[in-house]
Amino acid sequence: MSPITRSIATTAVVLLIVISVLLLPAAAEYLMFHSDPERTGNVSGDAPVTGDLLWKTALHDTGYVGGGACVAGGRVYVSNWAGWPITDERGLYCLNETTGEIIWQNPIGGTGGISTPAISGGRVFVGSCTGDLYCVNALDGATIWDRTIEPNPLYWGVGSSPLIYNGTIFVNTVSDGALYAYDFDGNELWKITTTTGSYGGGSSAIYYISPAAHDEMVFFGGAGPALHCVNIVTHDEVRNFSTSGTISTTPAIAGGMVFFATDEPGERLHALYLNGSEAWNTSLHCRLSSPAVAYGRVYIGDMDKHLNCLDSGNGSVIWSKPVDGPVKSSPVVAGGMVYVTGYTGTIYCFDADCGTLVWSDDTEGFNIAQPAVSDKTLFIGSDSGYLYAFRDSPPLEGNLNHDGAVTAADAIIALQIVVGAVPAVDAADVSGDGVVTSLDVLMILQVAAAVSTHDHLYA
């Protein structure tokens, strides 16, 4: 290759690197329970369709992973707990998203938790079994502040998963049916307490449920039993919807409606309009499995060992598929698939449209944890003590220098092939069109940029 040709090739590579980085979509993030403030569980982007295990990591020899994960900046955050009786230390963990390596652990009071974390502004917010709300530095795991909010924690403590909405952290407690609002510095902004009920010490709501928000309104299950709606500007309760049974799921808000379920004695799935009037309800025995809403459908598990898909407009059943046990896990929808676990430990992937089983795998223990999907990867914990990551095997080759990684060096080789400086090799045709072109160079650069972003974000 002449010096002029080499200079042109080098310049082209630099330009392609700049272009590929600019065109590369931002890394998908899963920032809280069910992904968004509305708690729809509807995640944008692709999701695994083959069930290939990327990694599994033991958080502790005997700890249970009962909550879901949140994902941001190439890291996964999840907590575990000891169950009952409490015998050993557990906590909040941070893992490398790509490798599953544990980066840090914070004991959050010594007994861990079942709360799904939420992350914003470099801080992780999570409830603990000791009845506290913790704020932890996402980078190094150091506790920034903690506040005791559950006056009667029993053994689950604060099982609610924090909601981050309009720069405020919202979390509810069950013993007094309260909704708390905190700023990022740990200052209590305001609090609403519903009247005393009976479940779990007071609120007529199950310990695992969490608030949802939309249009400056926060919805949460509390005493009555009832679904309460609070205006976050005035801090006033603007309406509540009374039910005959305990509020047993986190509400999901989509299409101008709110969806939630109640447990005994009134086992129903409810759909309300945002003004509080009821659109429909149907008989369904749900406990802990919060609804996901996508494609004009509601996806929810039941205690009768089924994952159900219903029309969100009228509640009619579109399909219902059997699973290996009662469903206490909350389904997540991504890439045209719906993911859920049965209580006996199997993770399922169903086609969200027709309900066909696409794949399943065993998580080696009882399971009430929530799936999370980010960066084309599914994360799920289990009572086996493991956190699992499933991701389709990468379709691209592109490792042209055989060093075990796709980097910018491989893109340079591909560009040399394009300009005829070196012979073509099959591995460079990552697009599969039978010829090595600048498109293949760009695709290799995009893969290299994604790997570099993950590996060096916290270096």
Summary of the structure (lengths in Angstrom):
residues: 459
radius of gyration: 23.7
end to end distance: 36.6
largest distance: 82.7
contacts: 1763
relative contact order: 0.14
helix: 12%
strand: 37%
